[in-house]
Amino acid sequence: MTASSRAYALVFTILGLPLTAYTNDEQIDEVLVTATRRAVSASEISAAVSLIDSERLRSQKLMTDALADNAGVFLQQTTPGQGAAIIRGQKGSSILHLVDGMRLNNAIFRSAPTQYLALVPITAIDRIEVLRGTPASLYGSDAVGGVVQLVTRIPHFDQSETRVHGDVYAGFDTAELGKALRGTLDFGNSDVVTSVSGEYLKTGDRRTGGGQRVGPSAYESSAGRLLMSVTPDERHAWLFDMHVLKQPSTPRVDELVPGFGQTEPSSSEYYFAPNRRIYAHMRYELATAPLNLDWRIDASWQRIDDDRITRNFQSATRRIERNRSDLSGFMVSASRNAPSGSWIAGAEYYHDRVSSHREEQDIATGLTQVVAARFPDGSSIGQGALFLNAERQLSSKHSFSGGIRVSSVDVNLSQTPVSSTAKINTSDNSGDLGWRFNASESWQIVANIGVGYRAPNVFDLGTLGNRPGNRFNIPNTSLESEQVTQADLGVRYRSNELQWELMLYGLRYDDRITSVLTGGVTPDGRDIVQSVNVADSGVRGAEFGLDAALGEFLRVSAVLNYAWGEQTVALQTEPGDRIPPLSGRLGLAYANGGPISVEAWARFANSQDRLSARDVSDLRIDPNGTPAWGIVGASATWQPNPAWTIRLGVDNVLDKRYRSHGSGIDAPGRNLSASVRRVW
């Protein structure tokens, strides 16, 4: 059965559900939006979702640092200024990244971990929602392993008189000599609110376990945000949001220090200089009209600059790159809540234009010459879709949800020195179905299945240049969409004292695009590779999360994640690429309602020696496998009054030297941190 026929089978099942009315008067508690594109309670969805709130975000140097230690999420770092989520064995362009429902994924996202999610200011984010699974009808291409959505902070005032709120944060740590300063000012009334924020971060070289500082690994970033929210009445709402973040010069550490099996580094210079993201978003919401529907219109524009300065080890030639993506998006949707359930339908269109320029500079003379760019300069992608997603409540115990999506992607590639112009069109249908069974007020059983895809982008089709692992990529304009089928089954328990969830999942990923050796070698000794649809892979695993009260003042939390992957590449079966090992976290928190609260934690990961051929050749990964590790830490928070919060912490108390699987640098060693926050 083809992907299209499987998607249609799912939607026909949904449309065949009886329309028995059932009224659910339960109040929304923990509101989530990613799983349904509309605000619902966490207890009213079948999908697996991890939530990271604003309190946890505030203590992080980078927004992506908060992704670590969550159910179903593994964090990889190639360099300290960046971070990438691995969800159900998928990463990079196989994970869809959103900001308030609008795509952050662009035409130059690669299938390996990417740095772009770290280019979102912490001060702009209210919470992170991580949807694990394939929400194929709602989000389409790239949502293979899941969705990471950043929900921005929108302040509200209840009074008609103008009010002003402020928030200032300062933090310091010893492992990276990090110094962070953030400030936010909100002012307005019940009708109009404006928010202005800024942040600055500067670090030194990272100190790893045992005392060694790895360099160069220092970086800095600065960011700002301006927001205006207008709600003239209960039916109308306008939002205008703009933010920018820039990392002027961030070193790619794994290129600048010897990797596994190397005595010399691959590069003498490798800097993202700069990485920058500029984002603008406008939203209009109209409630209960026309046609008695809730309408929403979104328009966004995002520019990402991925500029680089590189030089092969001891080479006399420096390469200077200017790579840019300009992504414009538009979406309109209509939704309705009814006693028998709810639904949402919509249309969206994105257009992304890529510009790319590269020149070589003789470091002795300073003379430069233009050479072939990393991406075909002037290439573009247009992608449009129609989608429908619905939820039907059949009784007080059973509900079903699901939908279908029809998508079209057009890629226009410009000519390069090794490839001619090309036009590629792919059309894909995708769908999903979910079931929720309320066995009692506390117990739930949930199940989901999705049939989705990932369309090839400019990075897949047209990249020309150096890749990690001593490789050199050449274009291939004959790629087709990757196809995914994913299913999961879970059990949840929720009460005032105890909440836990266990999800079991399986994922089949066919026609996967992967780099294969062509047999050629560049003059400087790099293996020539090309992306081809020759891989099929399967991943299965388990995700567990727990939060429980141990008496009146004590709480325990736990996370445990396991994934097992296998793939077939060019008829050869092997372990899956970069599959995380068994890993988890155990935390204990004490708070008696007084000004002081205390938390202690232990984090661990098992060894990972099930490596693919690509893992073995990856200079970031020990070819004998990544060793197991475990660390402990603690923190104390003093809040003498609602205005002031002071936090002291220590992580990796025993100063263990370790590396998260697939990362390009060892993790921080013993780290003392301090922060102070003032609100008014």
Buried (B, 14 or more C-beta within 10 A) or exposed (E): EEBBEBBBEBBEEBEEBEEEEBEEEEEEEEBBBBBBBBEBBBBBBBBBBBBBEBEBBBBBBBBBBBBBBBBBBBBBBBBBBBBBBBBBBBBBBBBBBBBBBBBBBBBBBBBBBBBBBBBBBBBBBBBBBBBBBBBBBBBBBBBBBBBBBBBBBBBEBEEEEEBEBEBBBBBBBBBBBBBBBBBBBBBBEBEBBBBBBBBBBBBBBBBBBEEEBBEBBBBBBBBBBBBBBBBEEEEEBBBBBBBBBBBBBBBBBBBBBEBBEEEEBBBBBBBBBBBBBBBBBBBBBBBEEEEEBBBBBBBBBBBBBBBBBBBBBEBEBBBBBBBBBBBBBBBBBBBBBEEBBBBBBBBBBBBBBBBBBBBBBEEEEEEBEEBEBBBBBBBBBBBBBEBBBBBBBBEEBBBBBBBBBBBBBBBBBBEBEEBEEBEBEBEBBBBBBBBBBBEEEBEBBBBBBBBBBBBBBBBBBBBBBBBBBBBBBBBBBEBEBBBBBBBBBBBBBBEEEBBBBBBBBBBBBBBBBBBBBBEEEBEEEBBBBBBBBBBBBBBBBBBBBBBBBEEEEEBBBBBBBBBBBBBBBEEEEBBBBBBBBBBBBBBBBBBEEEEEBEBBBBBBBBBBBBBBBBBBBBBBBBEEBBBBBEBBBBBBBBBEEEEEBBBEBBBBBEBBBBBBBBBBBBBBBBBEBEBBBBEE
